[in-house]
Each structure stands twice: as C-alpha cells, then as structure tokens.
Amino acid sequence: MNQYEFILGIIFIVMVTSIFKARYGYGHRRRRELNDGDTQNAIENARLRDEVKELKERLHVLERIATDKESSLGRQIDELRDR
C-alpha cells in the first residue's frame, strides 16, 4: 500500500462517517441537546448568583453585629423594643 492509497482510504472513511452523521442527524441532535443544557445551566447559574448575593448580605449583617461594641448593640435592641 503506497502513500496515495493510504490518503485515499482516509478520505473515504471521513466521507462515509460524514454521510452517516448527516443521514441519522447525530450532529444536529447533539447540538440541540447541548443548547438545552446551556439554557438550564444559565438558569441555574443565575439562581446560584442570587443566592450567593443574599448570603453575602446576611454575612455582612452578622459581621456588623459581631464586631459592634456591646453598648451600641444593646442600644439598637432597646430602640427596636421601644417601637
């Protein structure tokens, strides 16, 4: 088998596989599945970003409470009770 026959054999194999892909729609189906997955991932990412943002806000409040002087914290609690 010389080099030209080898190259023609590779070309033939590639052509046959591309015909099978086109006939049975493997590439299109796979791309559609990936696009659906991308949409689901985008929705999940947005939900997780919102959750992280909310948790950061809560953490900020807890840090403020933990680092405040006891007198200011007690004063704020008393102000809330007076309302």
mmCIF file of the N, C-alpha and C atoms, coordinates in Angstrom:
data_MODEL
# 
_entry.id   MODEL 
# 
loop_
_atom_site.group_PDB 
_atom_site.id 
_atom_site.type_symbol 
_atom_site.label_atom_id 
_atom_site.label_alt_id 
_atom_site.label_comp_id 
_atom_site.label_asym_id 
_atom_site.label_entity_id 
_atom_site.label_seq_id 
_atom_site.pdbx_PDB_ins_code 
_atom_site.Cartn_x 
_atom_site.Cartn_y 
_atom_site.Cartn_z 
_atom_site.occupancy 
_atom_site.B_iso_or_equiv 
_atom_site.pdbx_formal_charge 
_atom_site.auth_seq_id 
_atom_site.auth_comp_id 
_atom_site.auth_asym_id 
_atom_site.auth_atom_id 
_atom_site.pdbx_PDB_model_num 
ATOM 1   N N  . MET A 1 1  ? 0.859   -1.176 0.000  1.00 0.00 ? 1  MET A N  1 
ATOM 2   C CA . MET A 1 1  ? 0.000   0.000  0.000  1.00 0.00 ? 1  MET A CA 1 
ATOM 3   C C  . MET A 1 1  ? 0.900   1.231  0.000  1.00 0.00 ? 1  MET A C  1 
ATOM 4   N N  . ASN A 1 2  ? 0.746   2.052  -1.031 1.00 0.00 ? 2  ASN A N  1 
ATOM 5   C CA . ASN A 1 2  ? 1.573   3.250  -1.082 1.00 0.00 ? 2  ASN A CA 1 
ATOM 6   C C  . ASN A 1 2  ? 0.871   4.421  -0.384 1.00 0.00 ? 2  ASN A C  1 
ATOM 7   N N  . GLN A 1 3  ? 1.543   5.539  -0.331 1.00 0.00 ? 3  GLN A N  1 
ATOM 8   C CA . GLN A 1 3  ? 1.023   6.685  0.422  1.00 0.00 ? 3  GLN A CA 1 
ATOM 9   C C  . GLN A 1 3  ? -0.263  7.259  -0.183 1.00 0.00 ? 3  GLN A C  1 
ATOM 10  N N  . TYR A 1 4  ? -0.418  7.193  -1.473 1.00 0.00 ? 4  TYR A N  1 
ATOM 11  C CA . TYR A 1 4  ? -1.620  7.725  -2.113 1.00 0.00 ? 4  TYR A CA 1 
ATOM 12  C C  . TYR A 1 4  ? -2.854  6.881  -1.797 1.00 0.00 ? 4  TYR A C  1 
ATOM 13  N N  . GLU A 1 5  ? -2.674  5.584  -1.772 1.00 0.00 ? 5  GLU A N  1 
ATOM 14  C CA . GLU A 1 5  ? -3.787  4.718  -1.395 1.00 0.00 ? 5  GLU A CA 1 
ATOM 15  C C  . GLU A 1 5  ? -4.184  4.947  0.057  1.00 0.00 ? 5  GLU A C  1 
ATOM 16  N N  . PHE A 1 6  ? -3.205  5.176  0.906  1.00 0.00 ? 6  PHE A N  1 
ATOM 17  C CA . PHE A 1 6  ? -3.476  5.439  2.317  1.00 0.00 ? 6  PHE A CA 1 
ATOM 18  C C  . PHE A 1 6  ? -4.273  6.735  2.478  1.00 0.00 ? 6  PHE A C  1 
ATOM 19  N N  . ILE A 1 7  ? -3.863  7.782  1.781  1.00 0.00 ? 7  ILE A N  1 
ATOM 20  C CA . ILE A 1 7  ? -4.565  9.076  1.848  1.00 0.00 ? 7  ILE A CA 1 
ATOM 21  C C  . ILE A 1 7  ? -5.982  8.927  1.310  1.00 0.00 ? 7  ILE A C  1 
ATOM 22  N N  . LEU A 1 8  ? -6.155  8.208  0.194  1.00 0.00 ? 8  LEU A N  1 
ATOM 23  C CA . LEU A 1 8  ? -7.491  7.986  -0.359 1.00 0.00 ? 8  LEU A CA 1 
ATOM 24  C C  . LEU A 1 8  ? -8.356  7.180  0.613  1.00 0.00 ? 8  LEU A C  1 
ATOM 25  N N  . GLY A 1 9  ? -7.768  6.228  1.302  1.00 0.00 ? 9  GLY A N  1 
ATOM 26  C CA . GLY A 1 9  ? -8.503  5.450  2.300  1.00 0.00 ? 9  GLY A CA 1 
ATOM 27  C C  . GLY A 1 9  ? -9.006  6.332  3.445  1.00 0.00 ? 9  GLY A C  1 
ATOM 28  N N  . ILE A 1 10 ? -8.172  7.231  3.919  1.00 0.00 ? 10 ILE A N  1 
ATOM 29  C CA . ILE A 1 10 ? -8.584  8.151  4.991  1.00 0.00 ? 10 ILE A CA 1 
ATOM 30  C C  . ILE A 1 10 ? -9.710  9.060  4.512  1.00 0.00 ? 10 ILE A C  1 
ATOM 31  N N  . ILE A 1 11 ? -9.568  9.595  3.308  1.00 0.00 ? 11 ILE A N  1 
ATOM 32  C CA . ILE A 1 11 ? -10.611 10.463 2.750  1.00 0.00 ? 11 ILE A CA 1 
ATOM 33  C C  . ILE A 1 11 ? -11.925 9.702  2.630  1.00 0.00 ? 11 ILE A C  1 
ATOM 34  N N  . PHE A 1 12 ? -11.867 8.468  2.175  1.00 0.00 ? 12 PHE A N  1 
ATOM 35  C CA . PHE A 1 12 ? -13.068 7.646  2.037  1.00 0.00 ? 12 PHE A CA 1 
ATOM 36  C C  . PHE A 1 12 ? -13.729 7.417  3.400  1.00 0.00 ? 12 PHE A C  1 
ATOM 37  N N  . ILE A 1 13 ? -12.950 7.107  4.419  1.00 0.00 ? 13 ILE A N  1 
ATOM 38  C CA . ILE A 1 13 ? -13.504 6.883  5.768  1.00 0.00 ? 13 ILE A CA 1 
ATOM 39  C C  . ILE A 1 13 ? -14.171 8.144  6.296  1.00 0.00 ? 13 ILE A C  1 
ATOM 40  N N  . VAL A 1 14 ? -13.536 9.282  6.106  1.00 0.00 ? 14 VAL A N  1 
ATOM 41  C CA . VAL A 1 14 ? -14.119 10.551 6.569  1.00 0.00 ? 14 VAL A CA 1 
ATOM 42  C C  . VAL A 1 14 ? -15.422 10.840 5.834  1.00 0.00 ? 14 VAL A C  1 
ATOM 43  N N  . MET A 1 15 ? -15.461 10.592 4.534  1.00 0.00 ? 15 MET A N  1 
ATOM 44  C CA . MET A 1 15 ? -16.674 10.839 3.764  1.00 0.00 ? 15 MET A CA 1 
ATOM 45  C C  . MET A 1 15 ? -17.813 9.925  4.223  1.00 0.00 ? 15 MET A C  1 
ATOM 46  N N  . VAL A 1 16 ? -17.525 8.663  4.462  1.00 0.00 ? 16 VAL A N  1 
ATOM 47  C CA . VAL A 1 16 ? -18.556 7.721  4.887  1.00 0.00 ? 16 VAL A CA 1 
ATOM 48  C C  . VAL A 1 16 ? -19.111 8.130  6.249  1.00 0.00 ? 16 VAL A C  1 
ATOM 49  N N  . THR A 1 17 ? -18.239 8.491  7.181  1.00 0.00 ? 17 THR A N  1 
ATOM 50  C CA . THR A 1 17 ? -18.730 8.896  8.510  1.00 0.00 ? 17 THR A CA 1 
ATOM 51  C C  . THR A 1 17 ? -19.543 10.179 8.439  1.00 0.00 ? 17 THR A C  1 
ATOM 52  N N  . SER A 1 18 ? -19.165 11.122 7.587  1.00 0.00 ? 18 SER A N  1 
ATOM 53  C CA . SER A 1 18 ? -19.952 12.347 7.465  1.00 0.00 ? 18 SER A CA 1 
ATOM 54  C C  . SER A 1 18 ? -21.319 12.062 6.840  1.00 0.00 ? 18 SER A C  1 
ATOM 55  N N  . ILE A 1 19 ? -21.393 11.105 5.927  1.00 0.00 ? 19 ILE A N  1 
ATOM 56  C CA . ILE A 1 19 ? -22.684 10.722 5.342  1.00 0.00 ? 19 ILE A CA 1 
ATOM 57  C C  . ILE A 1 19 ? -23.580 10.096 6.407  1.00 0.00 ? 19 ILE A C  1 
ATOM 58  N N  . PHE A 1 20 ? -23.017 9.222  7.225  1.00 0.00 ? 20 PHE A N  1 
ATOM 59  C CA . PHE A 1 20 ? -23.812 8.628  8.310  1.00 0.00 ? 20 PHE A CA 1 
ATOM 60  C C  . PHE A 1 20 ? -24.298 9.688  9.301  1.00 0.00 ? 20 PHE A C  1 
ATOM 61  N N  . LYS A 1 21 ? -23.441 10.622 9.614  1.00 0.00 ? 21 LYS A N  1 
ATOM 62  C CA . LYS A 1 21 ? -23.844 11.703 10.536 1.00 0.00 ? 21 LYS A CA 1 
ATOM 63  C C  . LYS A 1 21 ? -24.996 12.512 9.943  1.00 0.00 ? 21 LYS A C  1 
ATOM 64  N N  . ALA A 1 22 ? -24.879 12.839 8.664  1.00 0.00 ? 22 ALA A N  1 
ATOM 65  C CA . ALA A 1 22 ? -25.929 13.628 8.014  1.00 0.00 ? 22 ALA A CA 1 
ATOM 66  C C  . ALA A 1 22 ? -27.222 12.828 7.908  1.00 0.00 ? 22 ALA A C  1 
ATOM 67  N N  . ARG A 1 23 ? -27.116 11.570 7.606  1.00 0.00 ? 23 ARG A N  1 
ATOM 68  C CA . ARG A 1 23 ? -28.320 10.747 7.424  1.00 0.00 ? 23 ARG A CA 1 
ATOM 69  C C  . ARG A 1 23 ? -29.069 10.536 8.729  1.00 0.00 ? 23 ARG A C  1 
ATOM 70  N N  . TYR A 1 24 ? -28.361 10.260 9.792  1.00 0.00 ? 24 TYR A N  1 
ATOM 71  C CA . TYR A 1 24 ? -29.017 9.947  11.062 1.00 0.00 ? 24 TYR A CA 1 
ATOM 72  C C  . TYR A 1 24 ? -29.107 11.144 12.001 1.00 0.00 ? 24 TYR A C  1 
ATOM 73  N N  . GLY A 1 25 ? -28.626 12.305 11.584 1.00 0.00 ? 25 GLY A N  1 
ATOM 74  C CA . GLY A 1 25 ? -28.800 13.529 12.354 1.00 0.00 ? 25 GLY A CA 1 
ATOM 75  C C  . GLY A 1 25 ? -28.076 13.555 13.678 1.00 0.00 ? 25 GLY A C  1 
ATOM 76  N N  . TYR A 1 26 ? -26.978 12.837 13.787 1.00 0.00 ? 26 TYR A N  1 
ATOM 77  C CA . TYR A 1 26 ? -26.260 12.777 15.058 1.00 0.00 ? 26 TYR A CA 1 
ATOM 78  C C  . TYR A 1 26 ? -25.763 14.158 15.470 1.00 0.00 ? 26 TYR A C  1 
ATOM 79  N N  . GLY A 1 27 ? -25.170 14.889 14.574 1.00 0.00 ? 27 GLY A N  1 
ATOM 80  C CA . GLY A 1 27 ? -24.610 16.201 14.902 1.00 0.00 ? 27 GLY A CA 1 
ATOM 81  C C  . GLY A 1 27 ? -25.674 17.194 15.321 1.00 0.00 ? 27 GLY A C  1 
ATOM 82  N N  . HIS A 1 28 ? -26.800 17.215 14.611 1.00 0.00 ? 28 HIS A N  1 
ATOM 83  C CA . HIS A 1 28 ? -27.868 18.165 14.932 1.00 0.00 ? 28 HIS A CA 1 
ATOM 84  C C  . HIS A 1 28 ? -28.504 17.840 16.271 1.00 0.00 ? 28 HIS A C  1 
ATOM 85  N N  . ARG A 1 29 ? -28.754 16.584 16.506 1.00 0.00 ? 29 ARG A N  1 
ATOM 86  C CA . ARG A 1 29 ? -29.369 16.176 17.764 1.00 0.00 ? 29 ARG A CA 1 
ATOM 87  C C  . ARG A 1 29 ? -28.450 16.522 18.929 1.00 0.00 ? 29 ARG A C  1 
ATOM 88  N N  . ARG A 1 30 ? -27.181 16.262 18.764 1.00 0.00 ? 30 ARG A N  1 
ATOM 89  C CA . ARG A 1 30 ? -26.205 16.521 19.831 1.00 0.00 ? 30 ARG A CA 1 
ATOM 90  C C  . ARG A 1 30 ? -26.110 18.025 20.106 1.00 0.00 ? 30 ARG A C  1 
ATOM 91  N N  . ARG A 1 31 ? -26.090 18.844 19.064 1.00 0.00 ? 31 ARG A N  1 
ATOM 92  C CA . ARG A 1 31 ? -26.038 20.298 19.263 1.00 0.00 ? 31 ARG A CA 1 
ATOM 93  C C  . ARG A 1 31 ? -27.284 20.793 19.969 1.00 0.00 ? 31 ARG A C  1 
ATOM 94  N N  . ARG A 1 32 ? -28.444 20.239 19.629 1.00 0.00 ? 32 ARG A N  1 
ATOM 95  C CA . ARG A 1 32 ? -29.689 20.638 20.275 1.00 0.00 ? 32 ARG A CA 1 
ATOM 96  C C  . ARG A 1 32 ? -29.656 20.283 21.754 1.00 0.00 ? 32 ARG A C  1 
ATOM 97  N N  . GLU A 1 33 ? -29.138 19.103 22.080 1.00 0.00 ? 33 GLU A N  1 
ATOM 98  C CA . GLU A 1 33 ? -29.027 18.701 23.482 1.00 0.00 ? 33 GLU A CA 1 
ATOM 99  C C  . GLU A 1 33 ? -28.089 19.625 24.231 1.00 0.00 ? 33 GLU A C  1 
ATOM 100 N N  . LEU A 1 34 ? -27.002 20.026 23.600 1.00 0.00 ? 34 LEU A N  1 
ATOM 101 C CA . LEU A 1 34 ? -26.055 20.923 24.256 1.00 0.00 ? 34 LEU A CA 1 
ATOM 102 C C  . LEU A 1 34 ? -26.668 22.294 24.482 1.00 0.00 ? 34 LEU A C  1 
ATOM 103 N N  . ASN A 1 35 ? -27.453 22.785 23.506 1.00 0.00 ? 35 ASN A N  1 
ATOM 104 C CA . ASN A 1 35 ? -28.095 24.083 23.668 1.00 0.00 ? 35 ASN A CA 1 
ATOM 105 C C  . ASN A 1 35 ? -29.107 24.051 24.798 1.00 0.00 ? 35 ASN A C  1 
ATOM 106 N N  . ASP A 1 36 ? -29.878 22.974 24.924 1.00 0.00 ? 36 ASP A N  1 
ATOM 107 C CA . ASP A 1 36 ? -30.819 22.842 26.034 1.00 0.00 ? 36 ASP A CA 1 
ATOM 108 C C  . ASP A 1 36 ? -30.081 22.823 27.354 1.00 0.00 ? 36 ASP A C  1 
ATOM 109 N N  . GLY A 1 37 ? -28.944 22.149 27.393 1.00 0.00 ? 37 GLY A N  1 
ATOM 110 C CA . GLY A 1 37 ? -28.132 22.100 28.602 1.00 0.00 ? 37 GLY A CA 1 
ATOM 111 C C  . GLY A 1 37 ? -27.579 23.467 28.957 1.00 0.00 ? 37 GLY A C  1 
ATOM 112 N N  . ASP A 1 38 ? -27.208 24.257 27.938 1.00 0.00 ? 38 ASP A N  1 
ATOM 113 C CA . ASP A 1 38 ? -26.700 25.603 28.186 1.00 0.00 ? 38 ASP A CA 1 
ATOM 114 C C  . ASP A 1 38 ? -27.771 26.475 28.810 1.00 0.00 ? 38 ASP A C  1 
ATOM 115 N N  . THR A 1 39 ? -29.005 26.344 28.344 1.00 0.00 ? 39 THR A N  1 
ATOM 116 C CA . THR A 1 39 ? -30.100 27.128 28.898 1.00 0.00 ? 39 THR A CA 1 
ATOM 117 C C  . THR A 1 39 ? -30.331 26.758 30.354 1.00 0.00 ? 39 THR A C  1 
ATOM 118 N N  . GLN A 1 40 ? -30.336 25.477 30.639 1.00 0.00 ? 40 GLN A N  1 
ATOM 119 C CA . GLN A 1 40 ? -30.525 25.023 32.022 1.00 0.00 ? 40 GLN A CA 1 
ATOM 120 C C  . GLN A 1 40 ? -29.378 25.506 32.904 1.00 0.00 ? 40 GLN A C  1 
ATOM 121 N N  . ASN A 1 41 ? -28.158 25.449 32.382 1.00 0.00 ? 41 ASN A N  1 
ATOM 122 C CA . ASN A 1 41 ? -27.006 25.912 33.154 1.00 0.00 ? 41 ASN A CA 1 
ATOM 123 C C  . ASN A 1 41 ? -27.087 27.401 33.423 1.00 0.00 ? 41 ASN A C  1 
ATOM 124 N N  . ALA A 1 42 ? -27.548 28.179 32.453 1.00 0.00 ? 42 ALA A N  1 
ATOM 125 C CA . ALA A 1 42 ? -27.656 29.621 32.642 1.00 0.00 ? 42 ALA A CA 1 
ATOM 126 C C  . ALA A 1 42 ? -28.690 29.947 33.723 1.00 0.00 ? 42 ALA A C  1 
ATOM 127 N N  . ILE A 1 43 ? -29.801 29.238 33.714 1.00 0.00 ? 43 ILE A N  1 
ATOM 128 C CA . ILE A 1 43 ? -30.835 29.458 34.731 1.00 0.00 ? 43 ILE A CA 1 
ATOM 129 C C  . ILE A 1 43 ? -30.299 29.091 36.106 1.00 0.00 ? 43 ILE A C  1 
ATOM 130 N N  . GLU A 1 44 ? -29.623 27.965 36.204 1.00 0.00 ? 44 GLU A N  1 
ATOM 131 C CA . GLU A 1 44 ? -29.062 27.521 37.487 1.00 0.00 ? 44 GLU A CA 1 
ATOM 132 C C  . GLU A 1 44 ? -27.988 28.493 37.973 1.00 0.00 ? 44 GLU A C  1 
ATOM 133 N N  . ASN A 1 45 ? -27.148 28.993 37.064 1.00 0.00 ? 45 ASN A N  1 
ATOM 134 C CA . ASN A 1 45 ? -26.118 29.960 37.446 1.00 0.00 ? 45 ASN A CA 1 
ATOM 135 C C  . ASN A 1 45 ? -26.729 31.249 37.977 1.00 0.00 ? 45 ASN A C  1 
ATOM 136 N N  . ALA A 1 46 ? -27.782 31.730 37.338 1.00 0.00 ? 46 ALA A N  1 
ATOM 137 C CA . ALA A 1 46 ? -28.438 32.953 37.809 1.00 0.00 ? 46 ALA A CA 1 
ATOM 138 C C  . ALA A 1 46 ? -29.033 32.746 39.199 1.00 0.00 ? 46 ALA A C  1 
ATOM 139 N N  . ARG A 1 47 ? -29.657 31.581 39.423 1.00 0.00 ? 47 ARG A N  1 
ATOM 140 C CA . ARG A 1 47 ? -30.235 31.290 40.731 1.00 0.00 ? 47 ARG A CA 1 
ATOM 141 C C  . ARG A 1 47 ? -29.152 31.228 41.807 1.00 0.00 ? 47 ARG A C  1 
ATOM 142 N N  . LEU A 1 48 ? -28.048 30.589 41.484 1.00 0.00 ? 48 LEU A N  1 
ATOM 143 C CA . LEU A 1 48 ? -26.959 30.480 42.448 1.00 0.00 ? 48 LEU A CA 1 
ATOM 144 C C  . LEU A 1 48 ? -26.310 31.830 42.729 1.00 0.00 ? 48 LEU A C  1 
ATOM 145 N N  . ARG A 1 49 ? -26.204 32.691 41.711 1.00 0.00 ? 49 ARG A N  1 
ATOM 146 C CA . ARG A 1 49 ? -25.658 34.041 41.940 1.00 0.00 ? 49 ARG A CA 1 
ATOM 147 C C  . ARG A 1 49 ? -26.543 34.825 42.894 1.00 0.00 ? 49 ARG A C  1 
ATOM 148 N N  . ASP A 1 50 ? -27.857 34.737 42.696 1.00 0.00 ? 50 ASP A N  1 
ATOM 149 C CA . ASP A 1 50 ? -28.780 35.425 43.599 1.00 0.00 ? 50 ASP A CA 1 
ATOM 150 C C  . ASP A 1 50 ? -28.647 34.906 45.024 1.00 0.00 ? 50 ASP A C  1 
ATOM 151 N N  . GLU A 1 51 ? -28.514 33.603 45.158 1.00 0.00 ? 51 GLU A N  1 
ATOM 152 C CA . GLU A 1 51 ? -28.390 33.006 46.483 1.00 0.00 ? 51 GLU A CA 1 
ATOM 153 C C  . GLU A 1 51 ? -27.088 33.448 47.164 1.00 0.00 ? 51 GLU A C  1 
ATOM 154 N N  . VAL A 1 52 ? -26.000 33.496 46.402 1.00 0.00 ? 52 VAL A N  1 
ATOM 155 C CA . VAL A 1 52 ? -24.720 33.937 46.966 1.00 0.00 ? 52 VAL A CA 1 
ATOM 156 C C  . VAL A 1 52 ? -24.808 35.401 47.377 1.00 0.00 ? 52 VAL A C  1 
ATOM 157 N N  . LYS A 1 53 ? -25.466 36.216 46.563 1.00 0.00 ? 53 LYS A N  1 
ATOM 158 C CA . LYS A 1 53 ? -25.622 37.635 46.899 1.00 0.00 ? 53 LYS A CA 1 
ATOM 159 C C  . LYS A 1 53 ? -26.395 37.788 48.204 1.00 0.00 ? 53 LYS A C  1 
ATOM 160 N N  . GLU A 1 54 ? -27.480 37.042 48.348 1.00 0.00 ? 54 GLU A N  1 
ATOM 161 C CA . GLU A 1 54 ? -28.282 37.094 49.571 1.00 0.00 ? 54 GLU A CA 1 
ATOM 162 C C  . GLU A 1 54 ? -27.472 36.640 50.778 1.00 0.00 ? 54 GLU A C  1 
ATOM 163 N N  . LEU A 1 55 ? -26.702 35.583 50.619 1.00 0.00 ? 55 LEU A N  1 
ATOM 164 C CA . LEU A 1 55 ? -25.886 35.086 51.726 1.00 0.00 ? 55 LEU A CA 1 
ATOM 165 C C  . LEU A 1 55 ? -24.796 36.079 52.114 1.00 0.00 ? 55 LEU A C  1 
ATOM 166 N N  . LYS A 1 56 ? -24.224 36.784 51.141 1.00 0.00 ? 56 LYS A N  1 
ATOM 167 C CA . LYS A 1 56 ? -23.225 37.798 51.444 1.00 0.00 ? 56 LYS A CA 1 
ATOM 168 C C  . LYS A 1 56 ? -23.835 38.944 52.247 1.00 0.00 ? 56 LYS A C  1 
ATOM 169 N N  . GLU A 1 57 ? -25.051 39.340 51.879 1.00 0.00 ? 57 GLU A N  1 
ATOM 170 C CA . GLU A 1 57 ? -25.729 40.395 52.630 1.00 0.00 ? 57 GLU A CA 1 
ATOM 171 C C  . GLU A 1 57 ? -25.977 39.961 54.073 1.00 0.00 ? 57 GLU A C  1 
ATOM 172 N N  . ARG A 1 58 ? -26.420 38.741 54.249 1.00 0.00 ? 58 ARG A N  1 
ATOM 173 C CA . ARG A 1 58 ? -26.664 38.229 55.598 1.00 0.00 ? 58 ARG A CA 1 
ATOM 174 C C  . ARG A 1 58 ? -25.359 38.136 56.391 1.00 0.00 ? 58 ARG A C  1 
ATOM 175 N N  . LEU A 1 59 ? -24.288 37.721 55.740 1.00 0.00 ? 59 LEU A N  1 
ATOM 176 C CA . LEU A 1 59 ? -22.995 37.632 56.399 1.00 0.00 ? 59 LEU A CA 1 
ATOM 177 C C  . LEU A 1 59 ? -22.507 39.009 56.827 1.00 0.00 ? 59 LEU A C  1 
ATOM 178 N N  . HIS A 1 60 ? -22.741 40.000 55.983 1.00 0.00 ? 60 HIS A N  1 
ATOM 179 C CA . HIS A 1 60 ? -22.348 41.377 56.307 1.00 0.00 ? 60 HIS A CA 1 
ATOM 180 C C  . HIS A 1 60 ? -23.066 41.849 57.574 1.00 0.00 ? 60 HIS A C  1 
ATOM 181 N N  . VAL A 1 61 ? -24.343 41.555 57.683 1.00 0.00 ? 61 VAL A N  1 
ATOM 182 C CA . VAL A 1 61 ? -25.109 41.937 58.868 1.00 0.00 ? 61 VAL A CA 1 
ATOM 183 C C  . VAL A 1 61 ? -24.569 41.218 60.101 1.00 0.00 ? 61 VAL A C  1 
ATOM 184 N N  . LEU A 1 62 ? -24.290 39.937 59.971 1.00 0.00 ? 62 LEU A N  1 
ATOM 185 C CA . LEU A 1 62 ? -23.757 39.179 61.104 1.00 0.00 ? 62 LEU A CA 1 
ATOM 186 C C  . LEU A 1 62 ? -22.382 39.680 61.522 1.00 0.00 ? 62 LEU A C  1 
ATOM 187 N N  . GLU A 1 63 ? -21.548 40.049 60.565 1.00 0.00 ? 63 GLU A N  1 
ATOM 188 C CA . GLU A 1 63 ? -20.231 40.596 60.899 1.00 0.00 ? 63 GLU A CA 1 
ATOM 189 C C  . GLU A 1 63 ? -20.371 41.919 61.625 1.00 0.00 ? 63 GLU A C  1 
ATOM 190 N N  . ARG A 1 64 ? -21.299 42.738 61.175 1.00 0.00 ? 64 ARG A N  1 
ATOM 191 C CA . ARG A 1 64 ? -21.515 44.028 61.832 1.00 0.00 ? 64 ARG A CA 1 
ATOM 192 C C  . ARG A 1 64 ? -21.978 43.828 63.264 1.00 0.00 ? 64 ARG A C  1 
ATOM 193 N N  . ILE A 1 65 ? -22.878 42.877 63.473 1.00 0.00 ? 65 ILE A N  1 
ATOM 194 C CA . ILE A 1 65 ? -23.374 42.603 64.827 1.00 0.00 ? 65 ILE A CA 1 
ATOM 195 C C  . ILE A 1 65 ? -22.242 42.080 65.705 1.00 0.00 ? 65 ILE A C  1 
ATOM 196 N N  . ALA A 1 66 ? -21.419 41.201 65.161 1.00 0.00 ? 66 ALA A N  1 
ATOM 197 C CA . ALA A 1 66 ? -20.341 40.590 65.948 1.00 0.00 ? 66 ALA A CA 1 
ATOM 198 C C  . ALA A 1 66 ? -19.247 41.583 66.295 1.00 0.00 ? 66 ALA A C  1 
ATOM 199 N N  . THR A 1 67 ? -18.986 42.563 65.445 1.00 0.00 ? 67 THR A N  1 
ATOM 200 C CA . THR A 1 67 ? -17.881 43.485 65.679 1.00 0.00 ? 67 THR A CA 1 
ATOM 201 C C  . THR A 1 67 ? -18.309 44.770 66.363 1.00 0.00 ? 67 THR A C  1 
ATOM 202 N N  . ASP A 1 68 ? -19.600 45.054 66.444 1.00 0.00 ? 68 ASP A N  1 
ATOM 203 C CA . ASP A 1 68 ? -20.061 46.263 67.140 1.00 0.00 ? 68 ASP A CA 1 
ATOM 204 C C  . ASP A 1 68 ? -19.758 46.164 68.621 1.00 0.00 ? 68 ASP A C  1 
ATOM 205 N N  . LYS A 1 69 ? -19.600 47.316 69.206 1.00 0.00 ? 69 LYS A N  1 
ATOM 206 C CA . LYS A 1 69 ? -19.438 47.349 70.660 1.00 0.00 ? 69 LYS A CA 1 
ATOM 207 C C  . LYS A 1 69 ? -20.748 46.928 71.300 1.00 0.00 ? 69 LYS A C  1 
ATOM 208 N N  . GLU A 1 70 ? -20.639 46.318 72.445 1.00 0.00 ? 70 GLU A N  1 
ATOM 209 C CA . GLU A 1 70 ? -21.853 45.814 73.107 1.00 0.00 ? 70 GLU A CA 1 
ATOM 210 C C  . GLU A 1 70 ? -22.812 46.933 73.447 1.00 0.00 ? 70 GLU A C  1 
ATOM 211 N N  . SER A 1 71 ? -22.296 48.112 73.753 1.00 0.00 ? 71 SER A N  1 
ATOM 212 C CA . SER A 1 71 ? -23.186 49.211 74.135 1.00 0.00 ? 71 SER A CA 1 
ATOM 213 C C  . SER A 1 71 ? -24.040 49.670 72.947 1.00 0.00 ? 71 SER A C  1 
ATOM 214 N N  . SER A 1 72 ? -23.433 49.742 71.761 1.00 0.00 ? 72 SER A N  1 
ATOM 215 C CA . SER A 1 72 ? -24.217 50.173 70.607 1.00 0.00 ? 72 SER A CA 1 
ATOM 216 C C  . SER A 1 72 ? -25.222 49.098 70.217 1.00 0.00 ? 72 SER A C  1 
ATOM 217 N N  . LEU A 1 73 ? -24.832 47.838 70.350 1.00 0.00 ? 73 LEU A N  1 
ATOM 218 C CA . LEU A 1 73 ? -25.756 46.752 70.036 1.00 0.00 ? 73 LEU A CA 1 
ATOM 219 C C  . LEU A 1 73 ? -26.930 46.749 71.012 1.00 0.00 ? 73 LEU A C  1 
ATOM 220 N N  . GLY A 1 74 ? -26.633 46.912 72.279 1.00 0.00 ? 74 GLY A N  1 
ATOM 221 C CA . GLY A 1 74 ? -27.702 46.974 73.288 1.00 0.00 ? 74 GLY A CA 1 
ATOM 222 C C  . GLY A 1 74 ? -28.624 48.160 73.052 1.00 0.00 ? 74 GLY A C  1 
ATOM 223 N N  . ARG A 1 75 ? -28.036 49.291 72.667 1.00 0.00 ? 75 ARG A N  1 
ATOM 224 C CA . ARG A 1 75 ? -28.832 50.492 72.385 1.00 0.00 ? 75 ARG A CA 1 
ATOM 225 C C  . ARG A 1 75 ? -29.773 50.246 71.196 1.00 0.00 ? 75 ARG A C  1 
ATOM 226 N N  . GLN A 1 76 ? -29.283 49.597 70.151 1.00 0.00 ? 76 GLN A N  1 
ATOM 227 C CA . GLN A 1 76 ? -30.122 49.327 68.989 1.00 0.00 ? 76 GLN A CA 1 
ATOM 228 C C  . GLN A 1 76 ? -31.251 48.355 69.341 1.00 0.00 ? 76 GLN A C  1 
ATOM 229 N N  . ILE A 1 77 ? -30.963 47.373 70.163 1.00 0.00 ? 77 ILE A N  1 
ATOM 230 C CA . ILE A 1 77 ? -32.004 46.435 70.583 1.00 0.00 ? 77 ILE A CA 1 
ATOM 231 C C  . ILE A 1 77 ? -33.074 47.164 71.387 1.00 0.00 ? 77 ILE A C  1 
ATOM 232 N N  . ASP A 1 78 ? -32.634 48.052 72.285 1.00 0.00 ? 78 ASP A N  1 
ATOM 233 C CA . ASP A 1 78 ? -33.597 48.838 73.077 1.00 0.00 ? 78 ASP A CA 1 
ATOM 234 C C  . ASP A 1 78 ? -34.453 49.731 72.182 1.00 0.00 ? 78 ASP A C  1 
ATOM 235 N N  . GLU A 1 79 ? -33.847 50.312 71.160 1.00 0.00 ? 79 GLU A N  1 
ATOM 236 C CA . GLU A 1 79 ? -34.607 51.155 70.229 1.00 0.00 ? 79 GLU A CA 1 
ATOM 237 C C  . GLU A 1 79 ? -35.654 50.325 69.493 1.00 0.00 ? 79 GLU A C  1 
ATOM 238 N N  . LEU A 1 80 ? -35.309 49.114 69.125 1.00 0.00 ? 80 LEU A N  1 
ATOM 239 C CA . LEU A 1 80 ? -36.287 48.251 68.448 1.00 0.00 ? 80 LEU A CA 1 
ATOM 240 C C  . LEU A 1 80 ? -37.426 47.847 69.373 1.00 0.00 ? 80 LEU A C  1 
ATOM 241 N N  . ARG A 1 81 ? -37.126 47.649 70.645 1.00 0.00 ? 81 ARG A N  1 
ATOM 242 C CA . ARG A 1 81 ? -38.177 47.293 71.605 1.00 0.00 ? 81 ARG A CA 1 
ATOM 243 C C  . ARG A 1 81 ? -39.137 48.449 71.834 1.00 0.00 ? 81 ARG A C  1 
ATOM 244 N N  . ASP A 1 82 ? -38.609 49.689 71.791 1.00 0.00 ? 82 ASP A N  1 
ATOM 245 C CA . ASP A 1 82 ? -39.432 50.868 72.054 1.00 0.00 ? 82 ASP A CA 1 
ATOM 246 C C  . ASP A 1 82 ? -40.408 51.150 70.920 1.00 0.00 ? 82 ASP A C  1 
ATOM 247 N N  . ARG A 1 83 ? -40.171 50.648 69.777 1.00 0.00 ? 83 ARG A N  1 
ATOM 248 C CA . ARG A 1 83 ? -41.064 50.938 68.635 1.00 0.00 ? 83 ARG A CA 1 
ATOM 249 C C  . ARG A 1 83 ? -42.396 50.357 68.816 1.00 0.00 ? 83 ARG A C  1 
# 
